[in-house]
Amino acid sequence: EISRFYGIVIRMFVEVTAQHHAPHFHVYYQDSIAVYAINPVELLEGTLPPRQKRLVEAWAELHQDELMSDWNNLQAGRKPAPIAPLQ
């Protein structure tokens, strides 16, 4: 888990398969799950309610560099840093 705000949980995982995915993060809100690309910030898979979708996209735009840094750290076997929540 790298961030949490307004009931939204943001997580990022190490890629364990040989398949190389574009840098991305996972979003959990109640029963909704979505996957977003980091650059550009775009919904790849899943759904979120409209308000939460806007909040996640705004947060990701603000923290795009930190998200990429966390992605690179995870893929290199290092721990990701927490990212400030949307306030």
N, C-alpha and C positions, 0 to 999 in steps of 0.2 A: 504494500500500500504506500503510495507516494503523496496522496493528498485526500482530504475529505472536507466537504462543505455542503451545506443545505441538504443533508441526507444523501449526497452523491459521493460515491467512493471511487477513487481513481487508482488503478493498479497497473503494474507493468511486470512482465514476465521474461525470463531468459528463454531464448529460442533453443529448444532441445533437439529439433529435427534438422536434417541436412537442408531442408527447404529454407531459403532465405526470404523472409517476409520483409516488406517495407517497415521502417520504424513506426511503431504504433503503441497505443495504450488502450486499456479496457476500462469501461465505465459501468458502474452498478448503481441502480436507483430503484428501490423497492423490488418489483418483479421484472424490471427492464434491464437489459444488458446490451451494450453497444461497444463497438471497436472503432477507434478513430486513428487515422494516419496522422503523423506529426507534421510533416511538411510536404504538401500543404495540409492544413488542418481540414480533414473531411471525414465524414461518416463512411466507414467501409462496410460495416455489417451491424445488424441489429436495429433497435429502435429505442427512443427515449421520448417521454412526453415533451411537447413543444417548449415549455419554459425551461426544463432541465437541459434540453438540447442547446438552447441559446446560452445558458450559463456555462456549460461545458465548453462550447466553442469559443466563447469570450475568454474564459480562463486559459484554454490551450493557446490561443493567440498571444496572450500576455506572457506565457511561460514557455514558448516554443523552444528557445535556446536551452532552458533547463531540462525540458523533456528530452531533447536530443542528447544532452549530456548524460542523463539517467539511462537512456537506451544504450548508449555506447558503454557506459560503466557496467551495466548488466551483462551485455554480450561479451565483455572482457572478464567477467567473473568477479566484478566488484559490486559492492552494495550501492544502490541508488540513493540519492539524497532526497529528503522530504522537500516538497514544493509547497509554498505558501498557498493557503486556500483563498478562494474568491471571497471578498468581504464587501 
